[in-house]
């Protein structure tokens, strides 16, 4: 059993090491919107490929387009992830869409200001980038979003409709341990890569982080 566990961890370790080295190297060259977006796309690809590989092995991952219950949860982002989202807003969204998303960012951030993290988790606040059940910035979505998954859509719906039960067994989200551990290692590797590049580690609430970037544009 020990040998099997060691073998199963090797790909995870390789992928996490690669993410750490790539993040540190790219951010070490200098920060910019293109670098931030490329880092997000790369990490999303790593997690998406792992997710699809597990599906091909028979994992009943319930996530699908327009299943957006998780898009109403509290999300924290690295600084470069917020920068990538802002770059998407400025370069990929239409003028009208960008204005609507920016207004939602500011409105959401203002609401989050008045909440504790616990209150926010059960508030059902829709992400500013959510549009008709889809993420309008999916290719540069934060690592927390890429990592999130569920094996039971009905459990996600129940948690969404009865947020007062979040954190209880009834509202728990069944998930694959292998994918959770893999994605967590990717996020930790990203954090370590930022620190190695001389940048702050840690994450901030998505809308508050984006509001700060919007304010800096003025």
CORTAQUI-V98656 format. One line per field, one symbol per residue. psi: psi as a letter, one per 40 degrees, with the letter a starting at -180 (. if undefined). A space follows every 50 residues. Layout:
psi->???
This chain:
psi->ddddddddedddddddddddddddddddeiiidddddddddddddddddd ddddddeehghehiiegfdeeeihhiiiddddddddddddddiidddddd dddddddddddddeiidddddeefhhidehhfeihefdefiidddddhii ehdddddddddgeeeheiddeihhihddddddddddddddddddddeeii aiiihdddddddddddd.
